[in-house]
Amino acid sequence: MALFFIAMSSTALLPIYFQNILLMGATASSLLMLPRTIFNTLLTPMAGRLYDHRGIKVLLVVGLPLEIFSNFLMTFVRMDTSPLFVVILYAMYCAGMGAFYMPLIVWGCSKIPGETIAHGTALLNTMRSMSGSLGMVITTRVMSIATSYSLKTVSSPELFGMNMAFLVLI
């Protein structure tokens, strides 16, 4: 649930960054978000095969630090940071997530007794949706509060708010 909290939050924050802070259009913003789909499409099958051969620990050791590190670097994004660099950070994040997210779900579901698997997957999907929604609410609220408190102290309050929201995701 914590991972989906982070995943949905960062996915919500980046279009806000591209459109409201960098003043890009919706089409350009959407195209910059495309690496998530590409990385998940490419890495999920590879991660599944690695999970089958090595287990979940290897994937967590590689993927989770990559995800945390890329979110950490997002706290240092400035107005003069290249949008391409932000896309690379997001691609790193997606690579980390693609490495372990689905195998982690498979591993977790494998611990559910066979007769209750339908209930377990329904509960997982419900809780995952709830945590993603909660993540978006909390991080956009953090962004809003940080923006309003920094209006007179920083040159780009909206960017400061986004940096603080990413700090919450670490």
N, CA, C and O atoms as a DFTB+ gen file, in Angstrom:
680 C
 N C O
     1  1       0.827      -1.192       0.000
     2  2       0.000       0.000       0.000
     3  2       0.868       1.251       0.000
     4  3       0.547       2.231      -0.672
     5  1       1.959       1.221       0.747
     6  2       2.855       2.377       0.779
     7  2       3.446       2.641      -0.605
     8  3       3.623       3.790      -1.009
     9  1       3.746       1.565      -1.320
    10  2       4.314       1.730      -2.660
    11  2       3.311       2.364      -3.616
    12  3       3.684       3.202      -4.436
    13  1       2.063       1.979      -3.522
    14  2       1.053       2.573      -4.396
    15  2       0.763       4.011      -3.985
    16  3       0.458       4.846      -4.837
    17  1       0.855       4.308      -2.696
    18  2       0.761       5.675      -2.185
    19  2       1.796       6.549      -2.896
    20  3       1.482       7.633      -3.388
    21  1       3.034       6.055      -2.938
    22  2       4.130       6.789      -3.572
    23  2       3.941       6.858      -5.085
    24  3       4.126       7.912      -5.693
    25  1       3.573       5.736      -5.683
    26  2       3.436       5.675      -7.141
    27  2       2.379       6.645      -7.643
    28  3       2.634       7.407      -8.576
    29  1       1.222       6.629      -7.052
    30  2       0.143       7.505      -7.510
    31  2       0.459       8.967      -7.222
    32  3       0.099       9.849      -8.002
    33  1       1.124       9.223      -6.112
    34  2       1.468      10.604      -5.766
    35  2       2.445      11.205      -6.754
    36  3       2.234      12.315      -7.242
    37  1       3.517      10.480      -7.055
    38  2       4.497      11.026      -8.000
    39  2       3.896      11.167      -9.389
    40  3       4.229      12.096     -10.124
    41  1       3.020      10.251      -9.743
    42  2       2.356      10.331     -11.043
    43  2       1.421      11.539     -11.109
    44  3       1.198      12.084     -12.189
    45  1       0.881      11.956      -9.987
    46  2       0.018      13.142      -9.951
    47  2       0.839      14.428      -9.891
    48  3       0.436      15.443     -10.460
    49  1       1.983      14.396      -9.210
    50  2       2.786      15.611      -9.028
    51  2       3.491      16.061     -10.303
    52  3       3.604      17.259     -10.561
    53  1       3.960      15.113     -11.092
    54  2       4.736      15.504     -12.276
    55  2       3.939      16.283     -13.313
    56  3       4.464      17.268     -13.832
    57  1       2.708      15.909     -13.651
    58  2       1.953      16.764     -14.585
    59  2       1.706      18.169     -14.012
    60  3       1.691      19.150     -14.757
    61  1       1.515      18.262     -12.712
    62  2       1.369      19.584     -12.085
    63  2       2.643      20.387     -12.297
    64  3       2.591      21.572     -12.627
    65  1       3.788      19.738     -12.106
    66  2       5.072      20.395     -12.320
    67  2       5.219      20.866     -13.766
    68  3       5.543      22.027     -14.014
    69  1       4.980      19.964     -14.718
    70  2       5.151      20.313     -16.121
    71  2       4.179      21.401     -16.565
    72  3       4.569      22.308     -17.300
    73  1       2.924      21.328     -16.134
    74  2       1.904      22.247     -16.631
    75  2       1.832      23.550     -15.836
    76  3       1.724      24.622     -16.432
    77  1       1.890      23.483     -14.516
    78  2       1.698      24.690     -13.704
    79  2       2.991      25.435     -13.411
    80  3       2.978      26.657     -13.264
    81  1       4.103      24.723     -13.326
    82  2       5.365      25.382     -12.990
    83  2       6.164      25.703     -14.245
    84  3       6.661      26.819     -14.400
    85  1       6.289      24.720     -15.148
    86  2       7.030      24.956     -16.384
    87  2       6.154      25.503     -17.506
    88  3       6.655      25.865     -18.570
    89  1       4.850      25.561     -17.267
    90  2       3.872      26.115     -18.204
    91  2       3.860      25.382     -19.548
    92  3       3.718      26.003     -20.601
    93  1       4.008      24.071     -19.500
    94  2       3.917      23.252     -20.704
    95  2       2.458      22.908     -20.960
    96  3       1.632      22.956     -20.048
    97  1       2.154      22.573     -22.165
    98  2       0.801      22.160     -22.505
    99  2       0.522      20.740     -22.036
   100  3       1.428      20.007     -21.642
   101  1      -0.737      20.376     -22.088
   102  2      -1.149      19.045     -21.639
   103  2      -0.552      17.946     -22.512
   104  3      -0.184      16.887     -22.005
   105  1      -0.453      18.184     -23.806
   106  2       0.108      17.170     -24.709
   107  2       1.577      16.924     -24.403
   108  3       2.009      15.775     -24.305
   109  1       2.346      17.997     -24.252
   110  2       3.774      17.854     -23.929
   111  2       3.946      17.178     -22.576
   112  3       4.815      16.322     -22.411
   113  1       3.132      17.556     -21.627
   114  2       3.193      16.943     -20.303
   115  2       2.897      15.451     -20.380
   116  3       3.579      14.646     -19.746
   117  1       1.899      15.087     -21.143
   118  2       1.547      13.669     -21.298
   119  2       2.671      12.887     -21.960
   120  3       2.964      11.760     -21.558
   121  1       3.297      13.468     -22.959
   122  2       4.396      12.780     -23.631
   123  2       5.592      12.590     -22.701
   124  3       6.308      11.593     -22.795
   125  1       5.804      13.552     -21.802
   126  2       6.902      13.421     -20.856
   127  2       6.626      12.352     -19.797
   128  3       7.551      11.870     -19.142
   129  1       5.373      11.988     -19.633
   130  2       5.004      10.948     -18.676
   131  2       5.071       9.550     -19.311
   132  3       4.920       8.547     -18.614
   133  1       5.289       9.486     -20.596
   134  2       5.299       8.227     -21.327
   135  2       6.337       7.207     -20.847
   136  3       6.070       6.008     -20.929
   137  1       7.508       7.625     -20.349
   138  2       8.489       6.617     -19.905
   139  2       7.943       5.633     -18.871
   140  3       8.402       4.493     -18.812
   141  1       6.994       6.041     -18.074
   142  2       6.424       5.115     -17.092
   143  2       5.847       3.882     -17.792
   144  3       6.118       2.746     -17.406
   145  1       5.066       4.128     -18.804
   146  2       4.450       3.018     -19.525
   147  2       5.507       2.161     -20.209
   148  3       5.435       0.932     -20.174
   149  1       6.474       2.802     -20.823
   150  2       7.521       2.064     -21.528
   151  2       8.330       1.208     -20.556
   152  3       8.552       0.023     -20.802
   153  1       8.772       1.817     -19.444
   154  2       9.574       1.063     -18.483
   155  2       8.780      -0.061     -17.835
   156  3       9.300      -1.162     -17.655
   157  1       7.537       0.203     -17.485
   158  2       6.737      -0.870     -16.890
   159  2       6.502      -1.997     -17.882
   160  3       6.532      -3.169     -17.506
   161  1       6.269      -1.658     -19.134
   162  2       6.052      -2.670     -20.163
   163  2       7.294      -3.531     -20.370
   164  3       7.188      -4.746     -20.537
   165  1       8.465      -2.907     -20.359
   166  2       9.700      -3.636     -20.592
   167  2      10.206      -4.380     -19.362
   168  3      10.699      -5.503     -19.469
   169  1      10.083      -3.758     -18.201
   170  2      10.708      -4.324     -17.012
   171  2       9.859      -5.337     -16.259
   172  3      10.403      -6.236     -15.617
   173  1       8.558      -5.213     -16.321
   174  2       7.714      -6.125     -15.549
   175  2       7.916      -7.582     -15.951
   176  3       8.054      -8.423     -15.063
   177  1       7.941      -7.933     -17.243
   178  2       8.198      -9.349     -17.586
   179  2       9.587      -9.819     -17.150
   180  3       9.748     -10.953     -16.699
   181  1      10.596      -8.941     -17.285
   182  2      11.945      -9.313     -16.851
   183  2      11.990      -9.508     -15.343
   184  3      12.621     -10.440     -14.845
   185  1      11.315      -8.620     -14.621
   186  2      11.269      -8.745     -13.162
   187  2      10.550     -10.022     -12.756
   188  3      10.937     -10.672     -11.785
   189  1       9.515     -10.383     -13.488
   190  2       8.805     -11.627     -13.199
   191  2       9.694     -12.846     -13.361
   192  3       9.664     -13.767     -12.544
   193  1      10.494     -12.842     -14.435
   194  2      11.410     -13.967     -14.655
   195  2      12.489     -14.001     -13.563
   196  3      12.841     -15.069     -13.063
   197  1      13.005     -12.830     -13.203
   198  2      14.018     -12.770     -12.143
   199  2      13.432     -13.228     -10.809
   200  3      14.099     -13.910     -10.031
   201  1      12.189     -12.851     -10.555
   202  2      11.505     -13.294      -9.337
   203  2      11.395     -14.821      -9.312
   204  3      11.612     -15.448      -8.275
   205  1      11.061     -15.407     -10.446
   206  2      10.943     -16.866     -10.517
   207  2      12.269     -17.565     -10.205
   208  3      12.278     -18.649      -9.622
   209  1      13.384     -16.946     -10.592
   210  2      14.693     -17.577     -10.411
   211  2      15.401     -17.185      -9.119
   212  3      16.121     -17.996      -8.537
   213  1      15.202     -15.946      -8.664
   214  2      15.973     -15.443      -7.519
   215  2      15.133     -15.090      -6.291
   216  3      15.668     -14.981      -5.188
   217  1      13.839     -14.914      -6.470
   218  2      12.996     -14.522      -5.347
   219  2      12.838     -13.013      -5.256
   220  3      13.358     -12.267      -6.085
   221  1      12.125     -12.584      -4.252
   222  2      11.756     -11.171      -4.118
   223  2      12.889     -10.302      -3.579
   224  3      12.938      -9.109      -3.880
   225  1      13.796     -10.867      -2.793
   226  2      14.832     -10.062      -2.130
   227  2      15.718      -9.312      -3.113
   228  3      16.008      -8.133      -2.909
   229  1      16.150      -9.976      -4.171
   230  2      17.030      -9.345      -5.169
   231  2      16.324      -8.148      -5.810
   232  3      16.918      -7.086      -6.000
   233  1      15.066      -8.340      -6.132
   234  2      14.307      -7.260      -6.775
   235  2      14.123      -6.073      -5.838
   236  3      14.207      -4.923      -6.271
   237  1      13.876      -6.338      -4.569
   238  2      13.734      -5.255      -3.601
   239  2      15.049      -4.510      -3.385
   240  3      15.061      -3.285      -3.264
   241  1      16.141      -5.244      -3.339
   242  2      17.452      -4.628      -3.116
   243  2      17.836      -3.714      -4.277
   244  3      18.508      -2.703      -4.073
   245  1      17.421      -4.057      -5.475
   246  2      17.740      -3.236      -6.646
   247  2      16.691      -2.144      -6.849
   248  3      17.041      -0.976      -7.020
   249  1      15.427      -2.508      -6.834
   250  2      14.367      -1.573      -7.204
   251  2      14.045      -0.512      -6.182
   252  3      13.897       0.659      -6.533
   253  1      13.933      -0.895      -4.923
   254  2      13.525       0.065      -3.900
   255  2      14.524       1.210      -3.730
   256  3      14.098       2.364      -3.674
   257  1      15.835       0.947      -3.645
   258  2      16.777       2.077      -3.555
   259  2      16.724       3.002      -4.777
   260  3      16.868       4.217      -4.646
   261  1      16.519       2.427      -5.953
   262  2      16.419       3.241      -7.165
   263  2      15.205       4.157      -7.091
   264  3      15.279       5.328      -7.463
   265  1      14.103       3.629      -6.616
   266  2      12.888       4.417      -6.471
   267  2      13.068       5.524      -5.423
   268  3      12.696       6.672      -5.666
   269  1      13.624       5.190      -4.285
   270  2      13.833       6.176      -3.216
   271  2      14.819       7.248      -3.665
   272  3      14.591       8.435      -3.435
   273  1      15.914       6.837      -4.305
   274  2      16.934       7.782      -4.760
   275  2      16.377       8.769      -5.776
   276  3      16.668       9.963      -5.707
   277  1      15.587       8.284      -6.709
   278  2      15.028       9.198      -7.723
   279  2      14.040      10.171      -7.088
   280  3      14.014      11.342      -7.465
   281  1      13.229       9.721      -6.140
   282  2      12.327      10.648      -5.446
   283  2      13.118      11.656      -4.625
   284  3      12.744      12.826      -4.547
   285  1      14.214      11.207      -4.010
   286  2      15.071      12.118      -3.249
   287  2      15.629      13.215      -4.159
   288  3      15.636      14.390      -3.792
   289  1      16.094      12.823      -5.340
   290  2      16.637      13.817      -6.270
   291  2      15.567      14.801      -6.751
   292  3      15.879      15.944      -7.085
   293  1      14.310      14.359      -6.786
   294  2      13.225      15.264      -7.190
   295  2      13.046      16.413      -6.199
   296  3      12.472      17.444      -6.551
   297  1      13.523      16.253      -4.981
   298  2      13.409      17.350      -4.007
   299  2      14.373      18.484      -4.323
   300  3      14.256      19.569      -3.753
   301  1      15.322      18.249      -5.221
   302  2      16.307      19.269      -5.578
   303  2      16.063      19.896      -6.944
   304  3      16.893      20.677      -7.410
   305  1      14.965      19.582      -7.591
   306  2      14.651      20.155      -8.901
   307  2      14.425      21.655      -8.743
   308  3      13.740      22.088      -7.816
   309  1      14.989      22.433      -9.631
   310  2      14.872      23.897      -9.624
   311  2      14.272      24.360     -10.954
   312  3      14.038      23.554     -11.855
   313  1      14.031      25.651     -11.063
   314  2      13.439      26.201     -12.281
   315  2      14.340      25.999     -13.497
   316  3      13.853      25.841     -14.616
   317  1      15.639      26.003     -13.278
   318  2      16.555      25.847     -14.403
   319  2      16.926      24.382     -14.673
   320  3      17.763      24.103     -15.531
   321  1      16.310      23.457     -13.948
   322  2      16.537      22.035     -14.207
   323  2      15.871      21.659     -15.528
   324  3      14.721      22.015     -15.786
   325  1      16.602      20.947     -16.338
   326  2      16.081      20.537     -17.643
   327  2      14.894      19.585     -17.460
   328  3      14.962      18.663     -16.648
   329  1      13.808      19.805     -18.213
   330  2      12.698      18.840     -18.162
   331  2      13.156      17.427     -18.532
   332  3      12.597      16.446     -18.040
   333  1      14.163      17.319     -19.393
   334  2      14.704      16.017     -19.761
   335  2      15.303      15.311     -18.537
   336  3      15.149      14.100     -18.375
   337  1      15.986      16.077     -17.680
   338  2      16.548      15.500     -16.461
   339  2      15.435      14.992     -15.542
   340  3      15.573      13.936     -14.925
   341  1      14.343      15.734     -15.450
   342  2      13.206      15.314     -14.633
   343  2      12.603      14.039     -15.212
   344  3      12.219      13.140     -14.464
   345  1      12.519      13.953     -16.523
   346  2      12.016      12.744     -17.171
   347  2      12.951      11.568     -16.880
   348  3      12.486      10.451     -16.656
   349  1      14.262      11.811     -16.883
   350  2      15.220      10.749     -16.556
   351  2      15.038      10.284     -15.111
   352  3      15.079       9.086     -14.828
   353  1      14.835      11.243     -14.199
   354  2      14.575      10.867     -12.802
   355  2      13.301      10.044     -12.690
   356  3      13.252       9.064     -11.947
   357  1      12.286      10.439     -13.418
   358  2      11.023       9.701     -13.388
   359  2      11.199       8.313     -14.013
   360  3      10.607       7.336     -13.554
   361  1      12.011       8.244     -15.054
   362  2      12.294       6.949     -15.672
   363  2      13.049       6.048     -14.690
   364  3      12.787       4.847     -14.627
   365  1      13.982       6.621     -13.925
   366  2      14.667       5.857     -12.882
   367  2      13.665       5.338     -11.860
   368  3      13.721       4.181     -11.444
   369  1      12.758       6.207     -11.467
   370  2      11.727       5.829     -10.507
   371  2      10.900       4.665     -11.063
   372  3      10.643       3.684     -10.366
   373  1      10.490       4.789     -12.320
   374  2       9.670       3.747     -12.946
   375  2      10.446       2.450     -13.115
   376  3       9.877       1.365     -12.995
   377  1      11.741       2.554     -13.393
   378  2      12.568       1.353     -13.500
   379  2      12.634       0.648     -12.146
   380  3      12.514      -0.574     -12.066
   381  1      12.825       1.422     -11.097
   382  2      12.845       0.833      -9.762
   383  2      11.519       0.189      -9.417
   384  3      11.471      -0.915      -8.873
   385  1      10.456       0.879      -9.734
   386  2       9.137       0.338      -9.433
   387  2       8.833      -0.882     -10.303
   388  3       8.271      -1.867      -9.825
   389  1       9.199      -0.812     -11.555
   390  2       8.966      -1.932     -12.450
   391  2       9.740      -3.169     -12.045
   392  3       9.340      -4.292     -12.353
   393  1      10.851      -2.960     -11.352
   394  2      11.681      -4.084     -10.940
   395  2      11.025      -4.927      -9.851
   396  3      11.251      -6.135      -9.784
   397  1      10.227      -4.309      -9.011
   398  2       9.739      -5.101      -7.884
   399  2       8.251      -5.010      -7.595
   400  3       7.744      -5.812      -6.810
   401  1       7.536      -4.083      -8.186
   402  2       6.150      -3.880      -7.780
   403  2       5.263      -5.095      -8.048
   404  3       4.618      -5.602      -7.131
   405  1       5.226      -5.560      -9.281
   406  2       4.383      -6.718      -9.596
   407  2       4.885      -7.990      -8.922
   408  3       4.074      -8.744      -8.383
   409  1       6.198      -8.260      -8.929
   410  2       6.651      -9.440      -8.182
   411  2       6.292      -9.378      -6.692
   412  3       6.007     -10.407      -6.080
   413  1       6.306      -8.189      -6.118
   414  2       5.930      -8.048      -4.712
   415  2       4.455      -8.400      -4.506
   416  3       4.098      -9.029      -3.510
   417  1       3.613      -8.001      -5.436
   418  2       2.191      -8.357      -5.350
   419  2       2.018      -9.871      -5.488
   420  3       1.250     -10.483      -4.747
   421  1       2.733     -10.463      -6.433
   422  2       2.658     -11.918      -6.614
   423  2       3.135     -12.624      -5.354
   424  3       2.501     -13.571      -4.889
   425  1       4.245     -12.168      -4.807
   426  2       4.783     -12.768      -3.589
   427  2       3.779     -12.656      -2.444
   428  3       3.546     -13.621      -1.716
   429  1       3.186     -11.469      -2.290
   430  2       2.202     -11.271      -1.228
   431  2       0.978     -12.151      -1.412
   432  3       0.488     -12.748      -0.454
   433  1       0.489     -12.231      -2.629
   434  2      -0.692     -13.066      -2.900
   435  2      -0.392     -14.550      -2.743
   436  3      -1.288     -15.340      -2.447
   437  1       0.866     -14.927      -2.940
   438  2       1.219     -16.344      -2.778
   439  2       1.125     -16.786      -1.327
   440  3       1.094     -17.985      -1.050
   441  1       1.081     -15.849      -0.406
   442  2       0.990     -16.176       1.016
   443  2      -0.462     -16.334       1.474
   444  3      -0.713     -16.723       2.615
   445  1      -1.408     -16.035       0.595
   446  2      -2.830     -16.146       0.932
   447  2      -3.281     -17.587       0.680
   448  3      -3.010     -18.134      -0.388
   449  1      -3.964     -18.208       1.646
   450  2      -4.461     -19.579       1.421
   451  2      -5.381     -19.632       0.203
   452  3      -6.131     -18.691      -0.055
   453  1      -5.320     -20.740      -0.547
   454  2      -6.045     -20.901      -1.801
   455  2      -7.528     -20.614      -1.729
   456  3      -8.089     -20.024      -2.653
   457  1      -8.175     -21.021      -0.647
   458  2      -9.629     -20.832      -0.558
   459  2     -10.032     -19.371      -0.327
   460  3     -11.199     -19.020      -0.499
   461  1      -9.080     -18.522       0.059
   462  2      -9.412     -17.110       0.311
   463  2      -8.734     -16.169      -0.673
   464  3      -8.739     -14.957      -0.455
   465  1      -8.156     -16.683      -1.738
   466  2      -7.417     -15.846      -2.693
   467  2      -8.310     -14.785      -3.335
   468  3      -7.861     -13.662      -3.566
   469  1      -9.556     -15.121      -3.625
   470  2     -10.456     -14.136      -4.236
   471  2     -10.691     -12.965      -3.285
   472  3     -10.703     -11.807      -3.704
   473  1     -10.876     -13.275      -2.013
   474  2     -11.065     -12.209      -1.024
   475  2      -9.782     -11.394      -0.841
   476  3      -9.823     -10.173      -0.693
   477  1      -8.643     -12.092      -0.853
   478  2      -7.363     -11.413      -0.687
   479  2      -7.045     -10.456      -1.823
   480  3      -6.579      -9.341      -1.587
   481  1      -7.294     -10.884      -3.055
   482  2      -7.011      -9.991      -4.186
   483  2      -8.003      -8.835      -4.237
   484  3      -7.638      -7.722      -4.615
   485  1      -9.250      -9.087      -3.862
   486  2     -10.227      -7.988      -3.806
   487  2      -9.817      -6.968      -2.747
   488  3      -9.896      -5.762      -2.977
   489  1      -9.388      -7.449      -1.607
   490  2      -8.927      -6.552      -0.541
   491  2      -7.681      -5.788      -0.975
   492  3      -7.560      -4.591      -0.717
   493  1      -6.756      -6.482      -1.634
   494  2      -5.547      -5.831      -2.130
   495  2      -5.887      -4.702      -3.097
   496  3      -5.364      -3.595      -2.968
   497  1      -6.753      -4.972      -4.057
   498  2      -7.121      -3.942      -5.029
   499  2      -7.832      -2.770      -4.371
   500  3      -7.593      -1.617      -4.729
   501  1      -8.691      -3.053      -3.424
   502  2      -9.393      -1.983      -2.716
   503  2      -8.419      -1.127      -1.914
   504  3      -8.452       0.100      -1.996
   505  1      -7.559      -1.771      -1.146
   506  2      -6.604      -1.036      -0.315
   507  2      -5.578      -0.277      -1.173
   508  3      -5.145       0.819      -0.815
   509  1      -5.208      -0.864      -2.283
   510  2      -4.267      -0.196      -3.191
   511  2      -4.887       1.075      -3.756
   512  3      -4.228       2.113      -3.815
   513  1      -6.135       1.002      -4.168
   514  2      -6.823       2.189      -4.684
   515  2      -6.980       3.247      -3.607
   516  3      -6.788       4.437      -3.859
   517  1      -7.325       2.813      -2.418
   518  2      -7.489       3.766      -1.316
   519  2      -6.168       4.437      -0.961
   520  3      -6.127       5.646      -0.734
   521  1      -5.088       3.661      -0.911
   522  2      -3.801       4.259      -0.556
   523  2      -3.301       5.191      -1.657
   524  3      -2.684       6.214      -1.358
   525  1      -3.554       4.858      -2.918
   526  2      -3.175       5.762      -4.004
   527  2      -3.927       7.077      -3.936
   528  3      -3.348       8.147      -4.125
   529  1      -5.212       6.991      -3.665
   530  2      -6.021       8.208      -3.528
   531  2      -5.568       9.031      -2.336
   532  3      -5.441      10.253      -2.425
   533  1      -5.328       8.364      -1.231
   534  2      -4.856       9.057      -0.032
   535  2      -3.506       9.718      -0.286
   536  3      -3.257      10.834       0.170
   537  1      -2.638       9.021      -1.017
   538  2      -1.337       9.596      -1.349
   539  2      -1.460      10.870      -2.163
   540  3      -0.761      11.849      -1.902
   541  1      -2.347      10.859      -3.147
   542  2      -2.535      12.064      -3.962
   543  2      -3.087      13.208      -3.119
   544  3      -2.666      14.353      -3.278
   545  1      -4.017      12.910      -2.233
   546  2      -4.594      13.947      -1.373
   547  2      -3.526      14.535      -0.452
   548  3      -3.402      15.754      -0.332
   549  1      -2.764      13.666       0.192
   550  2      -1.759      14.138       1.151
   551  2      -0.660      14.929       0.456
   552  3      -0.305      16.017       0.910
   553  1      -0.117      14.404      -0.634
   554  2       0.999      15.108      -1.274
   555  2       0.568      16.410      -1.938
   556  3       1.319      17.385      -1.910
   557  1      -0.606      16.453      -2.528
   558  2      -1.044      17.734      -3.100
   559  2      -1.369      18.727      -1.991
   560  3      -1.211      19.934      -2.179
   561  1      -1.819      18.238      -0.842
   562  2      -2.059      19.129       0.299
   563  2      -0.739      19.655       0.846
   564  3      -0.626      20.838       1.165
   565  1       0.263      18.782       0.955
   566  2       1.597      19.225       1.385
   567  2       2.130      20.263       0.404
   568  3       2.690      21.281       0.809
   569  1       1.954      19.999      -0.879
   570  2       2.404      20.942      -1.902
   571  2       1.706      22.291      -1.742
   572  3       2.343      23.341      -1.828
   573  1       0.419      22.256      -1.514
   574  2      -0.360      23.481      -1.350
   575  2       0.070      24.263      -0.109
   576  3       0.240      25.481      -0.167
   577  1       0.244      23.569       1.003
   578  2       0.646      24.234       2.248
   579  2       2.044      24.822       2.112
   580  3       2.272      25.973       2.484
   581  1       2.986      24.038       1.579
   582  2       4.357      24.529       1.412
   583  2       4.401      25.718       0.455
   584  3       5.161      26.663       0.666
   585  1       3.592      25.666      -0.585
   586  2       3.523      26.789      -1.531
   587  2       3.021      28.043      -0.833
   588  3       3.614      29.111      -0.979
   589  1       1.949      27.928      -0.086
   590  2       1.372      29.115       0.563
   591  2       2.283      29.691       1.639
   592  3       2.327      30.908       1.818
   593  1       3.014      28.836       2.361
   594  2       3.921      29.335       3.396
   595  2       5.198      29.937       2.834
   596  3       5.889      30.678       3.534
   597  1       5.521      29.635       1.593
   598  2       6.766      30.128       1.029
   599  2       6.554      31.252       0.010
   600  3       7.490      31.631      -0.694
   601  1       5.342      31.782      -0.072
   602  2       5.041      32.805      -1.084
   603  2       5.993      33.997      -1.041
   604  3       6.362      34.529      -2.088
   605  1       6.392      34.418       0.149
   606  2       7.224      35.619       0.265
   607  2       8.702      35.299       0.456
   608  3       9.521      36.216       0.526
   609  1       9.059      34.038       0.541
   610  2      10.445      33.707       0.879
   611  2      11.244      33.059      -0.244
   612  3      12.474      33.090      -0.208
   613  1      10.589      32.480      -1.230
   614  2      11.324      31.827      -2.320
   615  2      10.854      32.380      -3.660
   616  3       9.754      32.921      -3.779
   617  1      11.723      32.230      -4.671
   618  2      11.382      32.787      -5.980
   619  2      10.301      31.989      -6.706
   620  3       9.563      32.548      -7.518
   621  1      10.200      30.705      -6.428
   622  2       9.174      29.880      -7.062
   623  2       8.462      29.036      -5.996
   624  3       8.836      27.888      -5.755
   625  1       7.445      29.609      -5.370
   626  2       6.757      28.885      -4.297
   627  2       6.138      27.561      -4.746
   628  3       6.128      26.592      -3.987
   629  1       5.619      27.518      -5.985
   630  2       5.015      26.281      -6.468
   631  2       6.053      25.168      -6.580
   632  3       5.771      24.016      -6.248
   633  1       7.240      25.508      -7.043
   634  2       8.309      24.524      -7.151
   635  2       8.755      24.063      -5.763
   636  3       9.014      22.878      -5.552
   637  1       8.842      24.993      -4.826
   638  2       9.179      24.628      -3.451
   639  2       8.136      23.668      -2.893
   640  3       8.480      22.697      -2.219
   641  1       6.873      23.934      -3.168
   642  2       5.805      23.047      -2.719
   643  2       5.941      21.653      -3.301
   644  3       5.742      20.658      -2.604
   645  1       6.285      21.582      -4.594
   646  2       6.479      20.277      -5.217
   647  2       7.663      19.552      -4.595
   648  3       7.589      18.350      -4.341
   649  1       8.759      20.274      -4.347
   650  2       9.923      19.653      -3.711
   651  2       9.563      19.078      -2.341
   652  3      10.004      17.984      -1.988
   653  1       8.775      19.805      -1.583
   654  2       8.362      19.323      -0.260
   655  2       7.442      18.108      -0.374
   656  3       7.506      17.205       0.460
   657  1       6.602      18.080      -1.380
   658  2       5.722      16.917      -1.585
   659  2       6.549      15.685      -1.905
   660  3       6.250      14.596      -1.415
   661  1       7.594      15.840      -2.729
   662  2       8.462      14.705      -3.019
   663  2       9.253      14.283      -1.792
   664  3       9.570      13.104      -1.632
   665  1       9.576      15.240      -0.923
   666  2      10.264      14.905       0.318
   667  2       9.398      13.979       1.180
   668  3       9.915      13.071       1.830
   669  1       8.099      14.208       1.182
   670  2       7.171      13.348       1.915
   671  2       7.205      11.928       1.353
   672  3       7.010      10.964       2.094
   673  1       7.447      11.793       0.069
   674  2       7.436      10.476      -0.578
   675  2       8.693       9.656      -0.336
   676  3       8.746       8.481      -0.700
   677  1       9.696      10.257       0.268
   678  2      10.920       9.520       0.563
   679  2      10.647       8.701       1.779
   680  3      11.526       7.976       2.245
